[in-house]
Amino acid sequence: MKTTFIFGAPRSGTTWLWSMVSAHPMVAPYNIKGRSESGAYLKKNASENIRNFAMLHKRMTILEKTPAHVFHERQIRADFPNSRNIVLF
């Protein structure tokens, strides 16, 4: 499973970068109700929900972006140790 998380401070360009990367045909943006921010790690079962989403998009890179996830970076890295992450300052 290929995953990429975008972390960053609010107003640092995370949404702009998310929109550019998610436009690629081999990227499946993980979002809820069409929003760029899923808030997955602000809810229960985050890693399970992302893994289930990835099963539906097996050959694609899963992209998740929520600026507040910068506070959950250690847990995300533990749950997805092979993820490629982008941090914006």
C-alpha positions in Angstrom: 0.0 0.0 0.0 1.4 3.4 -1.0 0.4 6.2 1.3 1.4 9.9 1.5 0.4 12.2 4.3 0.6 16.0 4.0 1.3 17.7 7.4 1.7 21.3 8.0 0.7 24.4 9.8 -2.6 26.0 8.7 -2.2 28.5 5.9 1.2 26.9 4.9 -0.1 25.6 1.5 -1.3 22.2 2.4 -4.6 22.5 0.6 -2.9 23.9 -2.6 -0.4 21.0 -2.6 -3.1 18.5 -1.9 -5.1 19.8 -4.9 -2.1 19.6 -7.2 -1.1 16.1 -6.1 -4.6 14.7 -6.0 -5.2 15.7 -9.6 -2.8 12.9 -10.7 -4.7 9.9 -12.1 -2.8 7.4 -9.9 -3.6 9.2 -6.7 -6.7 8.5 -4.6 -7.3 11.4 -2.2 -8.7 10.1 1.1 -11.3 12.6 2.1 -14.7 12.7 3.7 -17.7 14.3 1.9 -15.4 15.8 -0.7 -13.4 18.0 1.7 -9.6 18.1 1.4 -9.3 17.5 5.1 -10.4 14.1 6.4 -9.6 14.6 10.0 -9.0 10.9 10.2 -6.7 10.9 13.2 -9.1 13.2 15.0 -11.6 10.3 15.0 -11.6 6.6 16.0 -10.3 3.8 13.8 -8.2 6.1 11.6 -5.7 3.6 10.4 -8.3 0.9 9.8 -10.5 3.4 7.8 -7.5 4.5 5.6 -6.5 0.8 5.0 -10.1 0.0 4.0 -10.1 2.9 1.6 -6.7 1.7 0.2 -8.2 -1.8 -0.5 -10.7 -0.1 -2.8 -7.9 1.7 -4.7 -5.2 -1.0 -4.7 -2.9 0.3 -7.4 -3.1 4.0 -6.4 -1.2 6.1 -4.0 -3.5 7.2 -1.1 -3.1 10.8 -0.2 -4.3 12.2 3.1 -4.1 15.8 4.3 -5.2 17.4 7.5 -3.0 20.1 9.0 -4.0 19.2 12.6 -2.5 15.8 12.0 0.9 17.3 12.6 0.1 16.6 16.3 -0.5 12.9 15.4 2.6 12.4 13.3 4.2 9.8 15.5 1.1 7.7 15.5 0.7 8.0 11.8 4.3 7.0 11.2 3.8 4.0 13.5 0.6 3.0 11.7 2.1 3.6 8.2 5.9 3.1 8.6 6.4 3.0 4.8 4.4 6.1 4.0 6.0 9.0 2.2 5.2 12.2 4.1 5.4 15.9 3.2 5.8 18.4 5.9 5.1 22.1 5.1 6.4 24.9 7.3 
